[in-house]
Amino acid sequence: MELWMDLLFGNPIGLASMAVIGTTVGLCTFYAVYFLIKIKNAKPPIETHKA
């Protein structure tokens, strides 16, 4: 835990890197949930050709 506190509050570079990591995790989570919802609500394509 001491390592994380040092990274967060020890210097500005550590704080910026933790902000980047948090933003990346947030964006990945958002896009994963977005695509899962899109797949869940997708309707099957309508076939237009006649055999």
Helices and strands as residue ranges (DSSP letters): H 2-9, H 12-40
